[in-house]
């Protein structure tokens, strides 16, 4: 499988359930973002209200879902949140 390089201006945006909800996928997404940032990649979590989780510590960047689309953003949707994908498609397409 050939790897393609990301455009330099691309930002990776993980769309997430509210980070105040306790769920394993949320807890995994934050370290992913931190690792991407440490590798010099512009990456953020986008969650409703941009609230940081109170149930674990993180230094990963978080923004409100309404700020999730800009320019060449690469969006990562949670597989179990069809409603978020549907709302995104209706709003942007």
C-alpha positions in Angstrom: 0.0 0.0 0.0 1.5 3.3 -1.1 1.4 6.1 1.5 0.4 9.6 0.2 1.9 12.7 1.8 -0.6 15.2 3.4 -0.7 18.7 2.0 1.4 20.9 4.3 -1.6 23.1 5.1 -3.9 20.2 6.1 -5.2 20.0 9.6 -6.4 16.7 11.0 -9.7 17.1 12.9 -11.0 14.2 15.0 -14.8 14.8 15.4 -15.9 13.5 18.8 -18.8 13.0 21.0 -18.8 15.4 23.9 -15.5 14.9 25.7 -17.3 15.1 29.0 -18.9 11.7 28.3 -17.0 8.7 29.5 -16.2 6.4 26.5 -13.1 4.5 25.4 -13.1 6.0 21.9 -12.9 9.5 23.3 -10.0 8.6 25.6 -8.1 7.1 22.7 -8.7 10.0 20.3 -6.9 12.5 22.6 -3.6 10.6 22.7 -3.8 10.3 18.9 -4.1 14.1 18.6 -1.2 14.6 21.1 1.0 12.2 19.1 0.2 13.9 15.8 1.0 17.3 17.4 4.3 16.0 18.8 5.1 14.9 15.2 4.6 18.4 14.0 1.2 17.8 12.4 -1.6 20.3 13.0 -4.3 18.2 14.7 -7.2 18.9 17.0 -10.3 17.3 18.6 -13.6 18.9 17.6 -16.3 18.3 20.2 -19.6 20.0 21.1 -18.8 23.1 23.3 -15.0 22.4 23.1 -15.2 21.1 26.6 -12.2 19.3 27.9 -12.7 15.9 29.6 -12.8 16.0 33.4 -12.3 12.3 33.7 -8.7 12.2 32.4 -5.9 14.7 31.8 -4.9 15.8 28.4 -2.9 18.6 26.7 -4.4 17.8 23.2 -6.0 20.8 21.5 -9.8 20.9 21.4 -12.2 23.1 19.4 -15.9 23.4 19.0 -17.5 21.3 16.3 -18.7 24.5 14.6 -15.0 25.3 13.8 -14.2 21.8 12.4 -14.1 22.7 8.7 -11.5 25.0 7.3 -9.6 24.9 4.1 -7.9 21.5 3.6 -9.0 19.9 6.8 -9.0 16.1 7.0 -11.9 15.0 9.0 -12.0 11.8 11.1 -15.6 10.8 12.1 -16.4 8.4 14.9 -17.8 5.2 13.4 -20.6 5.1 15.9 -22.0 8.6 15.4 -24.0 8.5 12.2 -26.0 11.5 13.4 -22.8 13.7 13.4 -21.9 12.6 9.9 -25.5 13.2 8.7 -25.6 16.7 10.3 -22.2 17.5 8.8 -23.3 16.5 5.3 -26.5 18.5 5.5 -24.7 21.6 6.7 -21.8 21.5 4.3 -23.1 19.9 1.2 
